[in-house]
Amino acid sequence: MNLTGPLLLVGCGKMGGALLEGWLSQGLSPANVWIVEPNAAALQGEIARGVHHAGDAAALPADLKPALLVFAVKPQMLAAALPAYRRFADAGAAALSIAAGWHIAGFEKVLGAKTPVVRAMPNTPAAVGRGMTVLCANDRADAKLRELCGELMAAVGETAWVDDEGLIDAVTAVSGGGPAYVFLLIECLAKAGVEAGLPEDLAMQCARVTVAGAGELVHIASEPAAKLRENVTSPGGTTLEALKILMADDGLQPLMTRAIAAATKRSKELG
């Protein structure tokens, strides 16, 4: 990772912690990382590895000059926290944010209009290295910064870039909330199994393992999802009968389309 100075991670909860673990495993030196996190007890392992820690921005060294500020705090906490980092932006630091709902313009307003800003939308499978992150940047972010931020987010999964920040709302709806929809699918599949006569524990085991296995299949396969579906659908078989229901005009697709539209709309409202 081509860092020209220290990396300052603001917030080290579940997502921040997953990112940090990914960075360290990719070879980022702990000595080159500063963390601002009030809960020091949760960082004992990282501190023991050589990562620097401060309870808040005021406790950071006056001469610290980070090359990159990574904001991984809860969106509702960011407005109060952000102004304390203006001094680093004024000294040349760029910003990478994973805070949902915070537009690039919001960072420019607080950190300064000349600050290079990259906005990223990851999802919770980043915790197991299977995240999906979509990034966008302002016009002050040069190719080197984009490459660096892409590498940082790739440490916890796959990445993609968009030029239109407005697309992040749809990304939030699809991949940001996507894990919850898959978990709901498991719940519904298990409940349907119970209704069909299976014991509750067996129905849940079948649903969990099937969805996890199907996810791994689509992860490693070169074929599109539609082809994988066709591969397990025998003509005149049981799967086809179920798909006739799920793929009907009032089936899963229109339901999912409405759900994603509602989530996209709410993301725009929150932003």
Steps between C-alpha positions, in 0.01 A plus 500: 500500500648828387448713811713813517436544873302358791145373462256637759197276557216680677276236657588136546174313552398195299560650156803703599645197676443279197673755279794532738545123519492481121758777464739348751468157339583663164825635641417849624740579783325539838746779579352698212144482636328728751155419637258737668263283703355571847476129584868423556418166666381365165835583336743324731602252233560771240690719746718203593585459133629858487201702381482846656185597690329816618170530683394806301636750249628732773732224623679468166856639481516860385766412243313204351463539122286214363487446127151353516205540737266198500162571659330184628278651770121474506343755262302669779824563692696640209365856505632555851830321440603632159601861579785382724675355194499817292856574610624180336317576178649850498842337530437289190322185620245334273179343630340158448153453648291187550222692681164426337298802394787749516553660161837620375374858519450461875867418548608782272290744704664402829851397393543759225409515133854408394504171695520185286206284609411139418166360608461123540195283566605159637277231650518272803653192330821706512531349849584164335690642202203465264383859492380702202607863491410763243703822499478846347720807535507875452713661231782576747566128545778406259576157354743411781241571769235303314739208467588516870137514613413217265777288652389582854142391432610197294662366819150395612340393171420612148481862383351706219500871414225734379536855373147603596469534877123476466539130424624440854138513620414199282823330606397550863166336422645205307828401665489704818168352608538184292629276783180568697288391204698176473460435872126556461500249212651244738228573756224470240647184348522337841146602591371359173680176581323484835166559326587209269550272803870527591611534863596862572869431568539289186318759288734774621809284446389420145433868428824635651729244339324521163524879479862498619589231248320675217686819588832321479400345168415835344821644647727250326297439183573664167140460382236766570245442775229425243705211359562358847125512561435317175757235593300393806158522333402171338218507242181387666672478840426634846724808474318613186167488684637729772653737242165533326380669818816704567536616138133583441394853412419559867795295628841581641627750238230767535514461878877549503475792257258678733720426800814641335309806381379565856852462641646725230239765573579487872873526434440817300286643783767426760767661282 
